[in-house]
Amino acid sequence: MTFERQRGSPLTKDDFAMHLIALYEQTDMGDSDAGTVVAESGSSDISLAGSDPWRVSSRRLAGGVSEGVHVVELDNGHMSVSVLPTRGMGVWRANCEDIRLGWDSPVGRPVHPQYVNAAARNGLGWLDGFNELIARCGLAFNGPPGIDDGAKSPVESQLTLHGRIANIPAHSVEVLLDDSSEPGTIGVRGVVEEATLFGPRLRMTSTITTRCGSNSFTVSDEITNLGASSTELQLLYHTNIGPPLLGPRASVHCAANTVVPRDARAAEGIDTFSTYLGPTPGYAEQVYFFDLIPDAQNETFVLLKDADGERGVTLHFDRDQLPCFTLWKCTQPEADGYVTGLEPATNYPNFKWFEREQGRVVSLDPGETYHAEIRLQVQTSMKGITALQERISALQIRSGPDVRRQPTLPYCPAN
């Protein structure tokens, strides 16, 4: 199924400001029919005034662990973004000009959640499906597996790596075509329910959009507590970049008050936390926690640039919504997954009990909604990257951040 802009047949604001086209509708429980396509391709009235050629396509993968995975691709004429409604509205990959955003995970294809046993291998089974550009971690919990002694009920005490949301299929998936401004915006929206009896009942409505002809896309999520009592929320955007942007002498830049190594292994590399090795046999991951500095609008951003400083990617977000930032460095051999993670979040990915003690676990009252948004933008010129680094310098009111040489409270357990 494909929707394409028809040149010469502009969509005017007098007609409507936004199309909502259902890709499929979830059937009642017990119905064996997975869904029905309710829109046809080639509709001559579907176009966006003032926009470059664009396309929204939908397909289901076949074969192996990808059987049945739904992929929605947003192509704005300059950048394409592949969204996985079947995997919690994660973003599989993106491309802009000749720059690929994503990484080569040992998990080569999108994995249907039915093949991911989160409890496998001492709670690390989440890794069996991990290969996206953006994978959410949450919603009730994220971070390492283990026992949460502070859980409200027994069903919430045994935690697995990074939570459930990335392995729950979305329903009510829609394509969005917004002509309220020029150029127009294309997008996809889906609803993901993370719920259990005697436990949390959370609903995430995720909207992923890109403006036609642009070099960026936005992920906007609303998480609502549908339960009758207050519940906890943890949300982390595991944003993963590999080659061509990641490589020897690539570097990460941001305005930070504090940088803290997560553990002794990260402390070994504290003097070079902002730069990357090439693929290195025997490399063990290093993780750093940041307290970032926002601008007057509470926005902050992180820049990853290549070794030549000519290309890069920036991740923008609101520090009030996502106050914690984690940098994951995993420069092991490419066959094993050569990647770095830029991870804005409501919390640091420590044990949940520790984050609760530090006051970094969000509490949602019944009916309350939490909003979080990130924007990923590709940078294609040295001039643009230099301007971004000047913005970082302006935010960095001191000569540099306070870089702790050892794990330090309250960012992580000191021991």
N, C-alpha and C positions, 0 to 999 in steps of 0.2 A: 504494500500500500504506500503510495507516494502522493505528497501534496507539493505542487510547484507554483511559483508565481507566474502569472500569465502577463507578459508584457503587453501594454496597450489596453489593459483592462484593470485599471487601478481600483482598489478598494477605498471608497471614500468614507469619511467620518460620518456623513449623513446616513450611510447604510448601517454601519455598526462600528463600535470601537474595538471589540474583541470577539474573536471566534473561540468557541470551546467545542472541540470535536472529539467525541469519545472514541478512543481506540478499541476499548473493550469494556464490558461491564461484568463485574464479578457476579456469578449466579448464586442462587440460594444454596445454603449448605446441603450437601447430599446430591445436588445436581451434577451429573458427570460431565456436562458441557462446560469447557474451560472459558468460553466467552465467544463473542461475535463481533466482527468488524462492522461498524455502523457508519462508515464514511467511505466514499469512493474516490479514486484518484482522478486528476485531470479536470476538476470542477473549474469552470472558467471564471466564476465569481470569487475565487480565492486568490487574492493578490494583495500586496502591500504597497501603497503609494510611496514613491520616492525611495524605494529600496532596491538594492542590487538583487540579482537572481538568488533565490534561496530554495531550500528543499527540506521537508520533514519526511522521513521514511521510517517504516516500522517493519520488523521481521522477527521471526522466531528461529533460533538456532536449532540444528539437528545433529544428533550423534554424540555418543559418549556422555560425559558429565554435563555437557552444555545442552542436552536435549530439553527443549521447551523454554529455554531462557529467552525472554522478550527484550529486544534491543530497539530503542528509539534513537534515531540519529537526527540531530539538528545541524543543518549546513547553512550558514548565513551568507554564503558566497565568498567568504574569506577564511572562515574558521568552521570546523566541524566538531561536534561534541556527541559522543555516544553514551546514552543513559541506559541503565539496566533496571527497569521497574521490578523484575523478578528478584533482584538482589537489593531490596530496600531502597530503590532509587539512587543507587550508587552511580558514579561516573566511571565508565570503563576506560575511556581514553579520549584524547582530543588532538586535533592537528590544526596548525596555522602556518600557512606558507609551507616551508620545508621543515618546520619544527614540530616534532612529535612530543606530546605531553603524555606521560605514562611511564611504564617500565616493563622489563621482561622478567616477570615472575616465573619461578619454576612451575607454578600453576598456570599453564599456558593459555587456557580458554576460560571464559566465564563459567562458573560452576553453579548448577542449580542447587538451591538450598537443601533439597532432599538428600544430596550427597555429602553434606557437611554435618558431622557429628561434633558439636561444640565441646562435648565432654570427653572426647577421645584424647589420648596421650596426656593424661593429667590436666585436662581442661584447656589444652592448646589446639583443639580441633578447628578453631576459627581459621587457622593458617591454611587449611586445606582449600579454602575458597578465596584466598587473598591475592588479588592481582589487579585491583582497580587503581585508576588515577586518584579517585576520591572514594574512600570507604568510611562510612560513619562508624563510630564506636559508641555504644550506648544501647538503649536509652536509660534503662534503670541502673546500669553500671557499665564501667569500662575499666581498663587497666588489667593487671595480671590476675590469673585464677587464684582462688583460695577461699577461705571461710571468712564471711563477714559476721563477726560476733555482734555487731550492732544492728543487724537486720530486724525489721519489724515482725517478720514471720519466718517459719522454717523454709518456705518455698523460695525465699530471697537470700538465704544464707550461703548456699554453695554457688560461688561465682566462677564463670568460665572467662577465658581471655576475651576482652573487648566487647562483651555483651551480645545481644541478639539481633539488633536492628538491621545489620548488613545481610542477614540471612532470612528475612521475612519478605515475601512477595508483596508488592503494592497492588491496590485495587483502585477503581474509579480513575483510571489513567486517562488524561485528556491532553490534546495538543492545544496550545495557545497561540493565537495570531493577533497581535496587538498593533492597531493602526492609529493609536491616539497621538503619536508623534512620528516625525520622519527623521531618519529611516525607521521602518517598523521593527518589531521585536517578535521572534518566534520562541516557542518554549514548550515544555511538557510539565504536567502536574500529576502527582500521584499521592495516594493516601496509604500509609503503612500503620498497622495496628500492632502494638506490642502489649499483649495482655495475658493474664493468667488468673485462674481462680485463686482466691485468697492472696493475691499479690497485686502489683501495679497494673493499671489499665491506662496506657498512654497511646495517643494518636498523633502521628506526625504527618502533616500535610506539606509536601515538598514541591517547590516550584523552581525549575531550572530554565533560565532564559538566556538568550543572546541577541544583541541588536544586529540587524543585517549589516554586513560589511565590516563589522568590528573585529577586534583581536582579543575579545574577552567574553566570559560568561559568568553568570551569577547563580549561586545556589541559595535559595531562601526557604527556611524551614520554620514551621510553627508546630510546637509540641504542646498538646493539651492533655490535662489530667481529666479523664472521663470517670474516674472513680469517685466514691462518696467520701473519701478521707484523703488527707494530704499524702503525697508520695514524693519520692526522690528522683532527681534527674541528673544524669551525667551525659555529656555530649562532647565528642571529639571528632574533628574532621581530619582523618588520616590521609593527607595529600601527598602523593608519592611520585617522585620525578627520577627518571633514569637518563641515559644518553638520548639525544645528543647534548642536552644542556649540562648534565652531570658528567664529569670526567676529571682527569688529573688537573689540579689547580683551579677547578671551579670553586666558587666561594659564595657564602651566604652573608647578607647584610641586613641589619635592622637597627632601630634605635631602642636601646635597652637600659633599664635601670640596673638589672642584675642578671647574671648568667651563673647557673649552678650545675655541676655534674651530678647525674642521678646516682652514680655508684662509683666504686673504686676503678672500674674499667674506664668509665668516662673521664674520671680525674686524670688518668694517664695521658689523655690527649687534650687537656684543658688549654694548653698554649696554642693549639692549632684547631680549636673547635669550629672556626669559621671557614676553614679550607678543607678540600677533599683530596684523598689519594685516588689513584687509579685502582682498578680491580686488584685486590690484594689477597692471595691465598692465606688462609688462616685468620683472616680479620674477624674480630668479634664486635658486634654492634656497640655503638656509643650513643648515649642519650643525654641531652642537656635541657634544662628548664630555664625559661626566660620570663622576666617581668618586663614587658615592652612599654615604650613611651608612646602615648597617643598624641594626635594633634588636637586643635581646639574643638573639632567635631567628634572627638573620641575615636577617630579612625586611626589605625596603624597598619603597617604593611611590612612584609618580609620579601626581600629580593634574593633570588638565586640567579647568578650569572655564570656564563661559561668562562673558560680560561682566558679567552681573548677579550672578554668584556664587550662583545658585540651582540650577544643574544642572551636572553634571560626570561624569567617569569616572575611576576609579583603576585603575592597572595594578600588581599586586602580584607580587613574585617573590623568590626566595632569592638573596642576593648571592653566596653561595658557588657556586651553580650558574651564575648569570649575572652575572659581576662587572662587566661593561661596559655602560654605557647611552649611547645616542645619541639626540639630538633632531634630527629632520628638519623644517624649516620650508619649506613650499612654498605660499605665499599668492599664487599667480598667479590669473588670472581663472578663475571656476568652470568655464567651458567647457573649460579646459585642465587642470583637476584642482586644486581648492583643497583642501589637505590638510596635516595634520601627522602625523609618524610618531613614535611612542614605541617605542624599539627596545632592549629588553634582550638581551644576547648574551654569548657566551663571549669575544668579541673586539670590537674596534672595526672598522668596515668600511673599513679601509685595505687596501693591497696585501698579499697573503698573506705575501710575503717579509718585509715590515716587521713584521707581527704576529708572525711566527715569531722574528724577531730580538729582539722585546720579551718573548718568553716567553708570549704569549697564544694560542698554538695548542695545543689539547688533543691529547694523544697517547693513543690507546687500544691497550692490549695485546690480543692475540688472545683473543676471548671476553669482553672487558671491556665493561661497559655504563655509559653516562653518562645520568643522569636530569636533566631540566629541566622546570620547571612554572611557568606563569603563570596569574594569575587576573584577569579583567576584571570590574569592578563598577561599575554605574551609580549615581550619586548624584543624588537628586531633591529635596534640601532645602538651604536655606542653613544651617540648624543643623548638618546632617551635614557639609557642606563646611567650616564653621568648625571643627568638631571635628577634622577631618583636618588642617587647617592648624595647629592647636595641636599635634598629634602631630609634624608636621614641625618646628615650632619647638623642641619638646623634643629632637628628634634633632640639630638643628643647634646643636651646642655652642658654636660661635662666632657672632658677629653675622651672618655671612654666609659663603658659600663663597669660596674663593680663585679669583677669576675672572681668567684669563689673557687678555691683550689680543691676543696673537698665537699662532699655532700653536706648540706646545711639545712637546718630547720629554718622556716616552716615549709620549704620547698619539697623536701624529701627527708626520710629518716636519716639522722646524722650518722648512724652506724650501718 
